[in-house]
Amino acid sequence: MVTTQILLSLLTVTLMSSSIFLLLPTTHLDLSNANSLKNCGFDRIYQFGDSISDTGNFIRESEAGAASSFAKLPYGQTFFNKATGRCSNGRLMIDYFAMAADLPFLNPYLNTNGDFRHGANFAVAGSTALSVEVLVNKSIPTMSTNSSLSVQIDWMSTHFNSIFHKRDYVEKLKNSLFMVGEIGGNDYNYALIEGGKTTEEAKSIVPEVVRAIMDVVRRVIHYGAVRVVVPGNFPVGCFPIYLTVFQTNDSAAYDEHYCLKQFNELVMYYNDHLQQAIEELKHEYPNAVIVYGDYYNAFQWLLRFAPHLGFDPSSFLKPCCGTGGDYNFSLTKCCGDPEVEVCPNPNQRISWDGVHLTQEAYKILAEWLIHDILPELQCFDKRKETEKKYHLFVIFAVVIHAEGKAVVIETIWERRNFYMPIGFTGGLPRSPDLLAGHLTESPLEAGT
């Protein structure tokens, strides 16, 4: 029998005429593996954004931040065993990005004792893409912070002026990764939840939000940025805060995941405009690599395969830390309040507090995103690009059968992901039921 060895990033699969047997790993993906961001040789990461990425600026910015729930347990309990200002029970996606790049966690810019040799985090929980003044003029109330995206980019300018000579900017920043967002989500949150705007009214600010983000991308490129990731927004119609505030008896308002369609459609509208602006900016700066971070589809993928990823099927849309109502969420009793309990197994929940996600969810999303953007960052080890091997990331699968030349999944058990083969122009779909026909033949020589 002719046996073909297909080497995977984590697993070795033996392909025989009738079946493929997967060696089942017992641990999750190691983000420091060779197919990760280490290939890019980043020596610094700079992050802009809101609570999705804030590693401690909000709790240092003001007395209100220092007194907020984010400054105390149970925030941070799972990994840090203390509150760090991260709006989760542990690490965020930016922490996993840093790990994948073999860099330390980013210090918040407002940490006066922080080590900024490997980058800085300018993100602030509650921040917006548009300035507070612009939003107020549109009758959109703001909360928590005045540190909008324009403030964060000014922080960056001050920071660079304090550690670099201007003549050295290009040289110092050429191996840096800039993450401009996620930002803009709060502009819509405040408009819809606090301001009572309709989704159509919220759509009216999309061009301005996108323009504000693109202006910051231009500024970082002018400073010397070569690689910039600009994430879109999550499908907020799947988040407990939206499901609670806008709960309705109209079944037609919900999709197959029981998410509110109109809010996800708003996000898709925004994300489409953001991607279009990114494409236009690529023509404006042909020497820069500007990549869209697809938070929307990453989350939809996670939600679709949540049972196989270890999440509790009965609690996909309920936070671990919350209380009340159909979605275990209340605007008046939030995570961190004395009477609000924390679930016993946060790693089995997607939502942490109804607004933000758990460490486990962020970890899986970071894995998805890193594999998704890595080819577009154009920093592969060129030797690896020419290797005729499929590099796949597969977790907890069982037996797969090969019928002819197509690989067909018979059964899926526990966790599994499928990612694009390195060095090939097309990507494998992340949905396992669509895999058949994509691995049409092994690129390795028979018997190797």
C-alpha positions as CSV (number, residue, x, y, z in Angstrom):
1,M,0.0,0.0,0.0
2,V,1.3,3.4,-0.9
3,T,1.5,5.7,2.0
4,T,1.8,9.5,1.8
5,Q,2.9,11.5,4.7
6,I,1.3,14.9,5.1
7,L,3.0,17.0,7.7
8,L,0.8,19.3,9.7
9,S,1.8,22.1,12.0
10,L,0.7,20.1,15.0
11,L,-0.1,16.7,13.7
12,T,1.1,14.0,11.5
13,V,-1.5,12.4,9.3
14,T,-1.0,9.1,7.5
15,L,-3.0,9.0,4.3
16,M,-3.8,5.5,3.0
17,S,-6.1,4.4,0.3
18,S,-9.0,4.1,2.6
19,S,-8.5,6.4,5.6
20,I,-6.6,9.0,7.4
21,F,-5.8,8.5,11.1
22,L,-5.1,11.6,13.1
23,L,-2.8,11.5,16.1
24,L,-4.9,13.3,18.7
25,P,-3.2,16.0,20.7
26,T,-4.2,16.7,24.3
27,T,-3.3,20.3,24.4
28,H,-4.4,23.5,22.6
29,L,-2.5,25.2,19.8
30,D,0.9,26.6,20.9
31,L,0.8,30.2,19.6
32,S,4.6,30.3,19.6
33,N,4.9,27.6,16.9
34,A,6.9,28.2,13.8
35,N,3.9,29.0,11.6
36,S,3.0,31.9,13.8
37,L,3.9,35.6,13.9
38,K,7.5,34.8,14.7
39,N,8.0,34.4,11.0
40,C,7.5,38.1,10.6
41,G,10.3,39.1,13.0
42,F,8.3,41.8,14.7
43,D,10.2,43.5,17.5
44,R,7.4,45.8,18.6
45,I,3.6,45.9,18.5
46,Y,1.6,49.1,18.9
47,Q,-2.1,48.8,19.7
48,F,-4.9,51.3,19.4
49,G,-8.5,50.5,20.4
50,D,-11.1,50.2,23.1
51,S,-11.9,47.6,25.8
52,I,-11.3,44.7,23.4
53,S,-7.6,45.6,23.6
54,D,-7.1,47.8,26.7
55,T,-4.5,46.2,29.0
56,G,-4.7,48.9,31.7
57,N,-5.1,52.4,30.4
58,F,-8.6,53.0,31.5
59,I,-8.0,52.2,35.2
60,R,-5.0,54.5,35.2
61,E,-6.6,57.4,33.3
62,S,-8.9,58.7,36.0
63,E,-10.3,58.2,39.4
64,A,-13.5,56.8,37.8
65,G,-11.4,54.2,36.0
66,A,-9.5,53.3,39.1
67,A,-12.8,52.7,40.9
68,S,-14.5,50.8,38.1
69,S,-15.2,47.1,38.1
70,F,-12.3,46.5,35.6
71,A,-9.9,47.4,38.4
72,K,-11.0,44.6,40.7
73,L,-11.7,40.9,40.7
74,P,-13.2,38.9,39.2
75,Y,-11.7,40.6,36.2
76,G,-8.3,39.0,35.6
77,Q,-9.0,36.1,37.9
78,T,-8.3,33.2,35.5
79,F,-4.7,34.0,34.4
80,F,-3.4,37.0,36.3
81,N,-5.1,36.2,39.6
82,K,-5.7,40.0,39.9
83,A,-7.3,42.8,38.0
84,T,-5.0,44.4,35.4
85,G,-7.5,46.6,33.6
86,R,-8.3,44.0,31.0
87,C,-12.0,43.6,30.4
88,S,-12.0,39.9,30.7
89,N,-11.2,37.1,33.1
90,G,-7.7,36.8,31.7
91,R,-5.8,37.5,28.5
92,L,-7.0,39.4,25.5
93,M,-6.4,38.8,21.8
94,I,-3.6,41.3,21.8
95,D,-1.9,39.2,24.5
96,Y,-2.0,36.2,22.2
97,F,-0.8,38.2,19.3
98,A,2.2,39.2,21.4
99,M,2.8,35.6,22.4
100,A,2.7,34.5,18.8
101,A,5.3,37.1,17.9
102,D,7.4,35.9,20.8
103,L,7.1,39.3,22.5
104,P,6.1,40.2,26.0
105,F,2.6,41.5,26.8
106,L,2.2,45.1,25.9
107,N,2.3,47.6,28.7
108,P,-0.5,50.2,28.8
109,Y,0.9,53.6,27.7
110,L,-0.3,55.2,31.0
111,N,1.7,52.8,33.1
112,T,4.6,55.1,34.1
113,N,6.7,52.1,35.2
114,G,6.1,50.2,32.0
115,D,8.7,48.6,29.7
116,F,8.1,49.9,26.2
117,R,11.0,48.4,24.4
118,H,8.7,46.0,22.5
119,G,5.8,48.3,21.9
120,A,3.0,50.0,23.7
121,N,-0.8,49.7,24.1
122,F,-2.7,53.0,23.6
123,A,-6.2,51.4,23.7
124,V,-8.7,52.6,26.3
125,A,-11.9,50.9,27.4
126,G,-14.9,52.9,26.3
127,S,-13.1,54.9,23.6
128,T,-14.5,55.8,20.3
129,A,-13.2,56.4,16.8
130,L,-14.9,59.8,16.6
131,S,-14.1,62.5,19.2
132,V,-16.4,63.1,22.1
133,E,-17.2,66.6,20.6
134,V,-18.3,65.1,17.3
135,L,-20.5,62.5,19.0
136,V,-22.1,65.1,21.3
137,N,-22.9,67.3,18.3
138,K,-24.7,64.3,16.9
139,S,-26.7,63.9,20.1
140,I,-24.8,60.7,20.9
141,P,-23.9,60.5,24.6
142,T,-20.5,59.1,25.5
143,M,-19.3,57.3,28.6
144,S,-16.3,56.5,30.6
145,T,-13.4,58.2,28.7
146,N,-12.5,61.1,26.5
147,S,-9.5,59.2,25.0
148,S,-10.9,58.7,21.5
149,L,-8.7,57.5,18.7
150,S,-7.4,61.0,18.0
151,V,-6.1,61.2,21.6
152,Q,-4.5,57.8,21.3
153,I,-2.6,58.7,18.1
154,D,-1.4,61.9,19.9
155,W,-0.1,59.7,22.7
156,M,1.8,57.6,20.2
157,S,3.4,60.8,18.8
158,T,4.4,61.9,22.3
159,H,5.7,58.4,23.0
160,F,7.8,58.2,19.9
161,N,9.3,61.7,20.4
162,S,10.4,60.6,23.9
163,I,12.2,57.4,22.8
164,F,13.3,58.0,19.2
165,H,15.0,60.6,17.2
166,K,12.8,61.6,14.3
167,R,15.5,60.6,11.8
168,D,15.3,57.1,13.2
169,Y,11.5,56.6,13.0
170,V,11.6,54.6,9.8
171,E,14.4,52.3,10.9
172,K,13.0,51.7,14.3
173,L,9.5,51.0,13.2
174,K,10.1,48.9,10.0
175,N,9.8,45.7,12.0
176,S,6.8,46.8,14.1
177,L,3.2,45.6,13.9
178,F,0.5,48.3,14.2
179,M,-3.0,47.2,15.3
180,V,-5.5,50.0,14.6
181,G,-8.5,48.7,16.3
182,E,-10.9,47.2,16.9
183,I,-12.2,50.7,17.3
184,G,-15.5,52.3,16.3
185,G,-17.7,49.7,18.0
186,N,-18.5,52.1,20.9
187,D,-19.6,54.8,18.5
188,Y,-22.5,52.5,17.5
189,N,-23.0,51.1,21.0
190,Y,-23.5,54.6,22.4
191,A,-25.7,55.7,19.5
192,L,-28.0,52.6,19.8
193,I,-28.0,51.8,23.5
194,E,-27.4,55.1,25.1
195,G,-28.7,57.5,22.5
196,G,-31.7,55.5,21.3
197,K,-30.8,55.8,17.7
198,T,-32.1,53.4,15.1
199,T,-29.8,51.2,13.0
200,E,-30.5,53.5,10.0
201,E,-29.5,56.5,12.0
202,A,-26.4,54.7,13.2
203,K,-25.5,53.9,9.6
204,S,-25.2,57.7,9.0
205,I,-22.0,57.9,11.0
206,V,-20.3,55.0,9.3
207,P,-18.4,57.2,6.7
208,E,-17.0,59.4,9.5
209,V,-16.0,56.5,11.7
210,V,-14.2,54.9,8.8
211,R,-12.5,58.1,7.8
212,A,-11.3,58.7,11.4
213,I,-9.7,55.2,11.4
214,M,-8.1,55.7,7.9
215,D,-6.6,59.0,9.1
216,V,-4.9,57.2,11.9
217,V,-3.6,54.5,9.5
218,R,-2.1,57.2,7.4
219,R,-0.4,58.8,10.4
220,V,1.2,55.6,11.5
221,I,2.4,54.9,7.9
222,H,3.9,58.4,7.8
223,Y,5.8,57.6,11.0
224,G,7.3,54.5,9.3
225,A,4.8,51.7,9.8
226,V,5.1,49.0,7.2
227,R,2.5,46.5,8.4
228,V,-0.8,47.6,9.8
229,V,-3.8,45.5,10.8
230,V,-7.2,47.2,10.8
231,P,-9.9,44.9,12.4
232,G,-13.6,45.2,11.8
233,N,-16.3,44.8,14.4
234,F,-17.8,41.7,16.0
235,P,-21.4,40.6,15.2
236,V,-22.8,42.5,18.2
237,G,-26.3,41.1,17.6
238,C,-24.9,38.0,19.3
239,F,-23.8,39.8,22.4
240,P,-25.9,39.5,25.6
241,I,-26.0,43.3,26.1
242,Y,-27.8,43.7,22.7
243,L,-29.9,40.6,23.2
244,T,-31.1,42.0,26.5
245,V,-31.7,45.6,25.6
246,F,-33.4,44.9,22.3
247,Q,-35.1,41.6,23.2
248,T,-38.3,41.0,21.2
249,N,-41.0,38.4,20.7
250,D,-40.6,38.6,17.0
251,S,-38.9,35.4,16.0
252,A,-38.1,36.8,12.5
253,A,-35.7,39.3,14.2
254,Y,-33.3,36.5,15.1
255,D,-31.0,34.4,12.9
256,E,-30.1,30.7,13.1
257,H,-27.8,31.4,16.1
258,Y,-30.5,33.4,17.8
259,C,-28.6,36.6,17.2
260,L,-30.4,39.9,16.4
261,K,-30.2,40.3,12.6
262,Q,-30.6,44.0,12.3
263,F,-27.5,44.8,14.5
264,N,-25.4,42.2,12.7
265,E,-26.5,43.8,9.4
266,L,-25.3,47.2,10.7
267,V,-21.9,45.7,11.6
268,M,-21.6,44.1,8.1
269,Y,-22.5,47.4,6.5
270,Y,-19.7,49.1,8.6
271,N,-17.2,46.3,7.9
272,D,-17.9,46.5,4.2
273,H,-17.1,50.2,4.2
274,L,-14.0,49.7,6.3
275,Q,-12.7,47.0,3.9
276,Q,-13.4,49.3,0.9
277,A,-11.5,52.1,2.5
278,I,-8.6,49.7,3.2
279,E,-8.4,48.7,-0.4
280,E,-8.3,52.3,-1.5
281,L,-5.6,53.1,1.0
282,K,-3.5,50.2,-0.4
283,H,-3.3,52.1,-3.7
284,E,-2.4,55.3,-1.8
285,Y,0.5,53.5,0.0
286,P,1.7,50.7,-2.2
287,N,4.8,50.1,-0.1
288,A,2.8,49.5,3.1
289,V,1.0,46.2,4.0
290,I,-2.5,47.0,5.2
291,V,-4.6,44.0,6.3
292,Y,-8.2,43.7,7.4
293,G,-8.8,41.8,10.6
294,D,-12.0,39.8,10.1
295,Y,-13.4,39.8,13.6
296,Y,-16.9,39.3,12.3
297,N,-16.3,36.0,10.6
298,A,-13.9,34.8,13.3
299,F,-16.7,35.2,15.9
300,Q,-19.3,33.6,13.6
301,W,-17.0,30.6,13.1
302,L,-16.5,30.3,16.8
303,L,-20.2,30.5,17.5
304,R,-21.0,27.9,14.8
305,F,-18.6,25.3,16.1
306,A,-18.8,26.3,19.8
307,P,-19.9,22.8,21.0
308,H,-16.8,21.3,19.3
309,L,-14.5,23.9,20.8
310,G,-15.5,23.0,24.3
311,F,-18.1,25.7,25.1
312,D,-21.3,24.9,27.0
313,P,-24.1,24.5,24.5
314,S,-26.7,25.8,26.9
315,S,-24.8,29.1,27.5
316,F,-23.4,30.3,24.1
317,L,-25.3,33.7,24.5
318,K,-25.0,34.0,28.3
319,P,-22.1,35.6,30.1
320,C,-20.1,33.8,32.8
321,C,-20.3,36.8,35.1
322,G,-23.8,38.3,35.1
323,T,-27.2,38.0,36.5
324,G,-30.9,38.3,35.6
325,G,-33.1,37.8,32.6
326,D,-33.0,35.3,29.7
327,Y,-29.4,36.2,29.0
328,N,-27.9,36.4,32.5
329,F,-27.2,40.1,31.9
330,S,-28.4,43.3,33.5
331,L,-27.5,46.9,32.8
332,T,-28.0,47.8,36.5
333,K,-26.2,44.8,38.0
334,C,-22.9,44.2,36.2
335,C,-20.0,41.9,36.6
336,G,-18.0,43.0,39.6
337,D,-21.0,44.0,41.7
338,P,-21.2,42.1,45.0
339,E,-24.4,40.2,44.2
340,V,-23.2,39.1,40.7
341,E,-21.9,35.6,40.6
342,V,-19.2,34.1,38.4
343,C,-19.8,30.7,36.7
344,P,-17.6,27.8,37.8
345,N,-16.1,27.1,34.4
346,P,-15.3,30.4,32.5
347,N,-13.4,28.4,29.8
348,Q,-16.7,26.9,28.8
349,R,-18.3,30.3,28.1
350,I,-17.9,32.7,25.2
351,S,-19.1,35.8,26.9
352,W,-17.4,37.0,30.1
353,D,-19.6,39.9,31.2
354,G,-22.2,40.4,28.5
355,V,-20.1,42.9,26.7
356,H,-16.6,41.3,26.5
357,L,-15.5,37.8,25.9
358,T,-13.7,35.2,28.0
359,Q,-10.0,34.4,27.8
360,E,-10.8,31.1,26.1
361,A,-12.9,32.8,23.4
362,Y,-10.2,35.4,22.8
363,K,-7.6,32.7,22.6
364,I,-9.5,30.8,19.9
365,L,-10.3,34.0,18.0
366,A,-6.6,35.1,18.1
367,E,-5.6,31.7,16.6
368,W,-8.2,32.1,13.8
369,L,-7.1,35.7,13.1
370,I,-3.4,35.0,13.1
371,H,-3.8,32.2,10.6
372,D,-6.1,34.3,8.5
373,I,-3.9,37.4,8.3
374,L,-0.5,35.7,8.2
375,P,-0.4,35.2,4.5
376,E,-1.5,38.8,3.8
377,L,1.2,40.2,6.1
378,Q,3.7,39.0,3.5
379,C,6.3,38.0,6.0
380,F,6.5,34.2,5.5
381,D,9.9,32.5,5.6
382,K,10.3,32.2,1.8
383,R,11.8,28.7,2.2
384,K,8.6,27.5,3.9
385,E,6.4,29.0,1.1
386,T,8.0,26.7,-1.4
387,E,7.8,23.6,0.6
388,K,5.3,21.2,-0.9
389,K,3.6,20.4,2.3
390,Y,0.1,21.1,3.6
391,H,0.4,22.9,6.9
392,L,-2.9,22.6,8.7
393,F,-4.0,23.2,12.3
394,V,-6.3,20.4,13.4
395,I,-7.5,19.9,17.0
396,F,-9.3,16.9,18.3
397,A,-10.6,15.1,15.3
398,V,-11.3,11.4,14.7
399,V,-11.1,9.3,11.6
400,I,-11.3,10.9,8.2
401,H,-11.9,8.8,5.1
402,A,-10.4,9.5,1.7
403,E,-12.7,8.6,-1.2
404,G,-10.7,8.8,-4.4
405,K,-8.7,12.0,-4.2
406,A,-11.1,14.0,-2.1
407,V,-10.8,14.0,1.7
408,V,-14.2,13.7,3.4
409,I,-14.8,14.1,7.1
410,E,-16.9,11.2,8.5
411,T,-17.1,12.3,12.1
412,I,-16.0,15.4,14.1
413,W,-15.3,15.0,17.8
414,E,-14.4,17.8,20.2
415,R,-12.2,20.5,18.7
416,R,-11.2,21.0,15.1
417,N,-10.0,23.8,12.9
418,F,-8.9,23.8,9.2
419,Y,-6.7,26.5,7.8
420,M,-5.1,27.4,4.5
421,P,-2.1,25.5,3.2
422,I,1.0,27.6,3.3
423,G,2.4,28.5,-0.1
424,F,-0.9,28.0,-2.0
425,T,-3.0,30.7,-3.5
426,G,-6.3,29.4,-2.2
427,G,-7.3,28.8,1.4
428,L,-9.1,25.9,2.9
429,P,-12.6,26.7,4.2
430,R,-12.8,26.8,8.0
431,S,-16.0,24.9,7.9
432,P,-15.1,21.2,8.0
433,D,-18.2,20.1,6.1
434,L,-16.9,22.1,3.1
435,L,-13.5,20.5,3.2
436,A,-14.2,17.8,0.7
437,G,-12.6,18.4,-2.6
438,H,-10.1,21.0,-1.4
439,L,-7.4,18.5,-0.5
440,T,-7.7,16.9,-4.0
441,E,-4.3,15.3,-3.9
442,S,-1.2,15.3,-1.8
443,P,1.5,17.7,-3.0
444,L,4.2,15.3,-1.6
445,E,5.7,12.6,-3.6
446,A,4.3,9.1,-2.9
447,G,6.3,7.2,-0.3
448,T,8.0,10.3,1.2
